[in-house]
Amino acid sequence: MYKREFTIGGKTLSIETGKLAKQADGSAIVRYGDTVVIVTACCANTEREGIDFLPLTVDYREYAYASGRIPGGFFKREARPSEKETLTSRVIDRPIRPLLPAGWRRETQVIAFVLSSDGEHDADVLALTGASAALSFSRIPFQKTIAAVRVGLVNDEIVINPTYAQRAESRLDLVVAGSRDALVMVEAGSLEVSEEQIVQALEAGHEAIRQIVEQIDAMAGEIAKPKLAATPESIAADVQQEVESQALEPLTEAMRIKGKIENYEQVDRVQADLLASIPEEDKDKRAAAKRIFKALSEQVLRTEILERNTRLDGRAFDEIRPIWTEVGTLPRTHGSAVFTRGETQALVTVTLGTADDQQKIESLAGESYRRFMLHYNFPPFSVGEVKFLRGPGRREIGHGALAERALSPTVPDEDKFPYTIRVVSDILESNGSSSMATVCGASLSLMDAGVPLKSPVAGVAMGLIMDESTGRHAILSDIAGAEDHYGDMDFKVAGTVDGITALQMDIKVTGITMDIMRKALEQARAGRLHILQKMTETIGAPREDVSTFAPRIVTIRIPVDKIRDVIGPGGKMIRSIIDRTGVKIDVEDDGRVNVASVDETSAQKAIDIIQELTASPELHKTYLGKVQRITDFGAFVEIMPNIDGLLHVSEIALHRVKDVRDELKDGEQILVKVINIDPSGKVRLSRKALLQEAGGSDGAAAGAPGKQDRQPVKRS
């Protein structure tokens, strides 16, 4: 067994191998506090023939036993991956995929299991670090060791690997992965932090990453297995020259066509003409020609940008495509908008619901409820394809989570806007950056729905074309599909006019420098402000009221000790109110009561009942009460539901009362005045005081209080 312990973020991080999962090609156990993750890496013994992609699979799982829990549901065991597990699998996959060599065609699988969770430290960054360690120790040719940390910003102080409690107070939740000399992946959500604060957090995170990478490399130097070799398919020089001479010029002209459909159609024609010149029976040459043609497509794009300083669609490097927006597109949804940027278009809708519609989430940290949800759909027709419609894949879940993270900081708190909010983005056309179109469209749709956003949010996808041998590079704003596909970076930045709310960066090169990161962030800021200005021209602020088709939610507050009166024994009272009024009622532990109804009259009726149930007697106020019980020393009169007071025999009439039953009857309604409320809440009542105010006649107070400012509070 080999083990290293060292300090990161003021706490001990340990990495060990050789004790568990010894039959895997590589394995690592990573521990931070009492959170423990085991990560394994395995590859097949033979290559998979006939594929032109990297056959890598990454799976991350959180077992309930890690936090001492038994899973819910009928079967009481873990089933399909949760959204958190899916997103973490993507976070691990994205930085390690570019670091496997070209031509690697062995099925490769990385699996991470959370074995123990201390409720303080998230296991996701430990799993990514463990994946790098397991690959480094294995026979798999992992090209560069990486590691990951989480960075927080608590009270304007940078914190490495903050606890859950610290993250709740942090203005930044940033996951960064990198090697000794460069960053390879960034994922972040933030509360409108500045570009400079992001850079400072990245620098602090990178410093911690270097320490972890140094330890992994030291371990790998002692125990790593001999590496397998990747075998890129060789291409004969004469075939390479033949394809280039025949296809390069027409391919360049085709890729310069600005419209996506026309561009792709012409590129396909050029490839078809190329293949038509090669005999059908020469399958090896035809396969080689296809690979060369794909490489030439990338070469054309990179040459246009780095050599000719122009993009294929003619835009400047920092230019945003034309934007067209619309709100109120659909008549019956609670909010809707269309956001179109170039040839990317998102139709985004908003649905408002009650607390009953919140999503219950079970995780290692316990149960929680989600009141703001954003779901992203990418139907095949958006790119002119024919495919089966299935449930959301990892990409759709990831894009939806990114857009949700970008908008969450601006969504009003529940006490100010007590609705559950669901946003759905349907991508109708796509030519790059549909996730950022979702952010923009969702912001417009939320404002159309009357959701009082703290500030509109926009997003832009940045790209990078880089010659690693010379360091020459170009940073591109609002990348189109080809620039995303053939480029070296996909860097999505979302935020408001005041700062950044979400980041996501993936790269295909071995890393980028902080200087490039600074330039990209500043260029993204300019693009974001331009897009926000265009959005403001369509709708500048949230509508003053929600849709007439949305439920009306009215929030009132009641004393916490009155909650039981509203709910009643076994929920009898609250069910009675719902049955009588047809509304939805949610009672919170802090005394907030949300009454939801599409009918304002019904909502008001329910509120009146609740207020009557929870009202407290007021000193010197007159009430129309009902005699509940007669005793020798007086009578108990109910002046409010479940609240009665003592009407002492001396306070019943102006004259001396010998027998209370001569003056009052059970069930009789009488006017009484509150003359005292003691510290324990006991109420003393007087009928005599009202008789005196009425002019001294016993009969004068029998039916009315006598003065306009003494109107009784009636009971229902």
N, C-alpha and C positions, 0 to 999 in steps of 0.2 A: 504494500500500500504506500502511495506517495501523497503527501499532504503539505499544503502551504497555507499559512495564516498571516494576514497582514491587515493594516488598518485603512479603511476607506470611510470617509465621512464621520470620523470619530468612533467607528465601531469595527469589530473584527469581521472580516470576510475570509472564509476558508474555501479552498478548492482541493478536492482529493479524488484519487482514482486508484483502481486496482483492488478495491474491496468488494464492490457490488457490480452486477451486470458485466462480468468479466468476459462473456462470450460475444459481446458487442465489439465492433471494430474499434470504437472509442467510447469512453464513458467518463462522466465527471459528476461529482456531488458538490453542489455549491450551497454554502450556508451563510446566512447573515442574520444575526440575532438568533431566534429559534425558527426562522423560516428556512426550509431545506428543499432543494430541488435536485432531482437526478435527471441528467440529460444523456442520451445515447445517440451515437451516429453509426449507421451501417450502410454498406453498399453491396450490390450484387457481385457475384463472382465472374459474371460474363457481361459483355456489352450488349446493349439493346440496339439491334440493327434497324436501319431505315427511319430514324427519327432525326429531326432538325431542331430539337429543343433540349433543355437541360432537365432530365427526369428526377427532380428533387421534390420530396414531400416533407412537410414540417407539421407536426402535431403537438399541441400543448394541452395538457389536461390538469384540472384542479380536482383532486379527490376530496370528497366531503370529510373523510376521516382525518384529513390534514388539520382541520380545525375542530375536531371532536364532535362532528355532527353526523346525523344519519340523513340521507337524501329524502326529500319529500316525494309525493306521488305514490301510486299504487305499488310499483315494483320495488321501491326503496333502494334503487341503485342508479348510478350515473347513466345517462342516456346520451342523446345527441349533444354535441358541443354547445356550450352557452355562447352568447355573443362575446363575452370577455375572452373566452378560450379561443374563439375564431380570430378575434383581433390580435391577440398575443401571438398566435401562430403566424399571422402575417408580419408582425413586428420582427419575429425571428427570421422568417424567410427572406424578407426584403434585403437586409444587409449581407447575408451569407451567400445568396445566389450569385451576385456578380464576382464573388471571390473563388468560385470553382472554375477551372480552366475551360477554354473553348475546346470542343471535341470530347468532353466528358459525357459518356453515354451509358454509364452504369446507373441502374436504379439506386437512388440514394435516399435514405430516410433519417430524419432527425426527430426524436421523440423526447418530450420533456414532461415529467410528472412532478407535481407538487406533493411532497411527502409530509411536510409539516408547515403549518402557518401560525405565526405568533400574534396575528391580528394587528401588527404594527408595520410590517414591511411587505410591500408588494413583491410577488415572486417573478414578475415579468422580466425585469432587467437581469435577475439572477439566471433565468432560463436562457436568455440570449447570451450572456457571458458563458454559461455552461455549454451551450451549443458550440461556441467558438473553441472552448477547451477540448470538448469531445472530438471535434473535427481535427484539431491540432494534434491530439494524441493518436489519432487513427491512421490507417493507411490511405485514407482519402486525400487527394492532393489539394488541400485547402491552402490558398496562395498567400494569405496574410492574416495574422492573428488579430482579432478585434475583441472588444468588450463593450459593455453598456452600463450606464448609470442613469439615475433619475435626478433632476435638478429642480429645486424649489426656490421660491423667492418669498421668504417669510420676514415681515417687518423690514423689507428692503435689504435683507441679508440673504446671500446665496447659501443654500443648504444642499449638500450632497446626500442622496438617498433619504429624503425626509420620510417620517412616519406618516401613517394615515391621519393622525391628529394634526401634524404640521401641514400636511397637504390641504386640509380643510381651511387653514388660515393662509395658505400660500396664494400669491397672485399668478404663479406660474407652475405648470406641471409639464416638465420637459423630459423626454426620454431621448438620449443621444447615444449613438454607437460610433465607434471609431477605432482606428489603428494607432500605432505610435505617432504617425506623422500626419494623419488626415481624418476628417469626419466621413462617415459612410451612410449614416441614416439619422434623421431627426423626426421626432413626433412630439407635438406640443399643443396644449391648450392654455390660454392665459386670459387675464382680466385686463385687456387693453394695455399691455406693457409696450415700451418703446423698442425700436430696432436695436438701440445701443444696449439696453438691458438684456435682450436676447443674445447678442454677441458676447456679453460678459458671462452670461450663464453657460453658453457653449464653450467658452474658453475654460471656465472652471470645471465643467464636465469633462473636457478633453484631458485636462491635467490628471484627474482621477482615473480616467481610462488608461492613460499611459502606465500608471502604476500597476493596474491589473494585468495589462498586456505583458509587461515585463515579467510578472510572476508566472503567467501561463507559458511564455516562451522559455523560461528557465526550466519549468517542469518538462515541456516537450523536448528540450534538448537532452534530457536524461532518459525519457521513457517512450518517446514517439516511435511508432512503427515505421518501417520503410514505406515510402509513398509509392502508390501506383502511378502509372503514367497515363495521361490522356492521349488519345491518338486521333488528332484532327485528320479528316479526310484530305488526302493530297490531291492536287489538281495539276494536270499536265500543263506546262508552260504554253504549249502551242494552242491548247483549248482556251486557256485564259486569254491569250492574245487574239484569238479568233472571235471570241465573244465580245471582248472590248471593242475591237475594230468594227464589229457589226452593230452593236447595241448601244454603245456609250453615247454617241451623238443624238440619236432619236430618243433615247431615254432621258437625256438632259432636257431636250425640248418638251417632252411629255410632262416631266415633273415641274416645269415652269408654268404650266397651265394653272390658273388661279382657282377655278371651280373644282371642288373635291371629286364630284362624280365624273366630270369630263377628264380630270387629271388621271383618276384611277383607270377609267376606260382606255385612255390612250396608252398608259403604262402597260396594261394587260395586252393591248394590241402589239406593242413592241416586243413583249415577251413571247406572244404567240408567233409572231413573224420569226423570231430567233429560233424557237423550237421547231417551226415548220421546215427550217433549213437543215435539221438534223434527222437522220432516218429513225423511224419508230423503233427499229430493232436494236439501235445503239442506245440502250437504256442507261448505261454508265455515263456516256457523254451528255445525254439529256439531263440526267440528275446533276452532273457537274455544272452544266449551263445554268440550271436554275439557281444553284448556290452562288455562282459568279454573278448572275443578274441581281440577286438580292444584295450582294456586297457592293455592286456598282451603284445601286439605289442609295445606299448609305454614303458612298463616296461622292455622289453628285451633290447630295444635300450639304455635306461637310465642305466640299470645295466651294460651292456657291457662297456659303457663309464666311468661311475663313479666308478664302482667296479673293472672292469678288465682293465681299462685304455687303451681301444682299440676301434676303430670304427668298425662298421659292415663290411666295405669293407677292413679292415686291415690297413688303413692309419694311420699315426701319426696325432695328433691333428692339427698341422700346415702344413700338407702336401697338396699340390695342385695336382689334378688329371692330368693325361697325357694330353698334349696339342698338337693339330695338326691344322695347319692353311694353307690357300692357298689364293692367290690373282689372279685377272684376270680370274675368273672362267667362266664368261659368256661373249660371244664374242661381243655383241652389246650394252650392258649397258655401261654407262660412267665410272663406277667403280664397282667392285664386289669383294667379299671375302667370304670365309667360315672359321668360327672359331669353333673348336670343343674342348671341355674340358670334358674329361670323356665321359659320355653318353648324354651330352647337346651339341647341334649343332645349329648354326645360319648361315643362308645364308643372307648376307647383301649387298644391292645394293645402288648405288648413281646415282642420276639424276641431271644434271645441267641445269638450266633454266635462263631466264632473269628476269628483274624487274616486267614484266607483270605477272609472275608466283607467286609472293609473295602473302601470305595469308592475307587478310584484317580481322582484329579482332576488334569487337566492345565490349567495356567493360565499367564499371563505370568510369574508368580513361579516357575514350575517345577512339578514333580510333587509331589503330597502324597497322604496317605491319610486317609480320614475314617472314624472308628470309632464315632461317634455320629450317627445319622440320624433325622430326624423327618419323616414324610410325612403330609400333610393331604389328606383327600378330602371333597368337598362334593357328594354325590349329589343329584339333583333332587328326590327324594321328601322331603328334609329340609325343603323349603318347599312341598310339595304340588304340584310341577310335573312335567311330562312333557318330558324332553329326551333326546337321544342321550348315551350314556356314551362319552366320549372320554378321551384322556390329560389329565393335569393342565394347567390353564391358568395364566396369569400370577398370577391371584389365589390359586389353591391353592398354587402354589410359594411365593409371598410369605408367605402365612399360615403355611405349614410352616416356612419359614426363621425367621420371627419367634418361633415357639414353640420351635424348636431353640435359637435364640440365648438365649432366656430360661432354658432348662434347662441349657445347656452348663456354666456355671460351677459347678454343683453335682454334675455327673457325676464319679465318682471317676476318678483317674488310672489309666492302663493298668497300671502296676506294682502297683497295689492291687486292681484288678478287671480282669483281662486279657480281657474279653469285647468283641466288637463288638456294639453295641446298636442295634436298629432299633425305632422307635416309629411306630405308625400310628394316626392319629386319623380315625375315620369319623363325620362329623356326621350324626346321626339326626334331629334337629330343630333349627331355627334361627329365632331371633327376637332377633338382636343378639349380637355379641361371641362368635362361635364360635371365633375364634383364641384368646381368653383361656380359654374352656372347654377347649380343647385343652391349654393349659399346665397347668391344674388337673388334668385327667384324666390327662395324661401323668405328672405327679408321683405321683399315686396308683398308677398302673399300674406305674411303675418300682419303687416301694416294695413292691408286691405281688409283683414279680418277684425281690425280694431284692437289687436294686441298691442298694448303700450310698450313697445320696445324702448329700451334705454337709448339705443342709437342704431341706425341702419348698419348692416354688415355687407361687405363685398369681398370677393376673393379673386385671385389671379394666379395662374400657373406659370411659373418661370422655367426656362430651359437653359441648357448649357451645351455648347459645342466646344470640345477641347482637344488639342493636340498634346497628349501627355509627354511626348518626347521633347517638345519645345516650350510647353507651358502656355502657348498661344491659345486664347479662348474668346468666345463671344457669349454674352448673357442675353437671352431672348425673353421678351415679355409676351404673355398670352400665347403659349405655344399651340400650334395646330397638330393634327394627328401624326403627320410624318416627322415633325420635329420631336414629338414625344417618342415615337417608335425608334428613330435612328439617333436621337440625341443622347447626351451623357448624363442628364439630370432632369428629374421632374420635381420641382420645388413649388409646392402650393402654399400660398400665404393668404390668410383671410383676416379681416379686422375692420375697425371703424375709423373715423377720421382721427381718433385719439390714440389708437394703438392696435397691436396685433392681438387677435383672439385665438388663432389656430395656425399651426405650421405642420407641414409634412414634406420631408425630403427623401428621395431615393436617387441613388446614382448608379451608373454602370461602369464608371472608371474606378480606380482603386482608392480614390479619396479626393476631397477638395479642401483648399486652404481657407483660413479665416478671412483672408482678403477677398476671395471670391464670394464668400458668404456675405460679407458686408455690402459688396456691390449689388449682389442679388436682392438683398433685403431693401436697400434704398431704391432700387429700380422698381421693385414690387410695390413699395409705398406709393410711388408716383402713379403707377398703373391703378392701384386700388382707389386712390382719390379721384382719378378720372372716371372710373366706373361708378363710384358713389354719386358723383355729380350727375351722370346720365340717369341714374335711378331716381334721384331727387326730382328730376324734371317730370317724371311720371307720377310719383306720389311722394310728397315731401315730409309727411308725418303720418302716424297711425290715425285711422278714422276714429271719430269721437265715440262711436258706439259699435257694438258687435252686430252681426247680421241678424235680421229679423227671424232667420231660420235657426239661429243658435240658441241654446238654452240661456235664460237670464239667471245669473247667479247673484244673489244678494247675501252679503256677509254681515252678520250681527255678532255681538259678543255678549255672553252671559256669564255670570259668576261660575267659577269652576264647581263650587259646591251645589249648583243648581242643575248640573248636567244630568244627575240621576232623575230629576223631576221631568226633564224632557224625554229621556229614554224610557223611564217607567220600568216596573217589574218585568223582567224578561223581554224588554223592548216593546211592551204593550202600548205605551203612550205614543212613542214615535211612529209606530205602525199605524196607530189610529189617526195621527195627523196626516200621514202620507195618504191613507185611504180617503180621508175627508177632503183633501185638497188636490191630490194627484201630483204632488211635487216630489223632488228628491231632496233628502236632508242628510247632510254629513256633519257630524259633531266631532270636533277635534278636542284633544285632551287639554288644550290651553283655553278652552271656552269659546273658540270660534265656531259659529254655526253657519254653514253654507246652505242656502235654500235655492234650488235650481228648478226652473219651470219655463216653458215657452209662453206661458200665460202670466202676465204680471199680476192680474187680480188674484189668481190662485197663490202665487208667491206671497203676496201681501197678507192674504188670509192666514197662511201658515205662519208667517212672521208674527202676526197679531196673537195667535194662539201661543206661540213660544214665549213671546214677551209677557203674556199674562201668566203663563206657568212659572216664569222665572222672576217676576217682579217682586220687589221687597216692599213691605209697608213703609209709609213715610209719616214722620211725626207731624201731628196737627192736620192730617188729611182726613177727609170724610169718605167713608166707604158704605156701599149698600151690601150688608152682610146677611148671612143666613144662620139662624140659631141652630146649633148642632147638638148641644147638650145643656140641660138645666140642672143646677145643683142648689144646695141651700144657701151658698154664699154668692151666687150669681149665675151667669150663663157663659158658655163658650160659643163665640160667634165666628164663623168662617168668613173672612173678608177677602181672601184670595184662594185659589186652588191650593189645598194642602197647608194653608196658613190660617190659623185662628188666633183669637185673642180673648182675654178674659174681660167680660163686662161685669164688674163687681156690683153687688146688690146696691151699694151706695151710689152707683153711677147710672142706675136704670131710669130713675124719674126724679122730678123736683121734690116730690113728697117722700116720706119715709115708707119704704116697701117692706111689708111684713112677710109676704110669700112671693117669691120670684114668679111662680106659676100663675099668679093673678095678673101679672104684667106681660109675660111672654109665653109663647107656645113653640114647641119643637117644630123646626122647618119654617118658622115665620121669618120674613125678610124685614130688616129694620136698618135705619141709618145710624151709624156709629162713627165716632171720631177717635183717632189714635192720640192718646194723651201721654203715653210713655212706651219706650222700647228699652229694655235693660240690656246690659252688655252681653247676656247670653242669648238675646234675640226674642225674649218673651215680650208679648204685646199686651198693653193695658188699653181698654176701650172705655168710652163714655157716651152714653145717650143723653145724660143730663146736660152736658155741655152744649149740645145742639139745641136742646129745649130752651136753655137760657138765652142762647143767641137768637132763637126764633121769637123771643118776646115773653118768655115766662109761662107759656101755656103748654100743658102736657099734650094737648091735641095738636098743637101747631107743628110738632116735629114728627107726627105720625106718618106723614106722606112726603114731606119735602124738607130740605135743609134750611130754606128760608132766605138765603142770600145767593146772588149769582156767582160769587167766588167760592161757594161751598158745594159746587156740583159733585155728586157722588161718583165714585169709580164703580161701574157696574160689573157684575160677574156674568160670565156666559153660561 
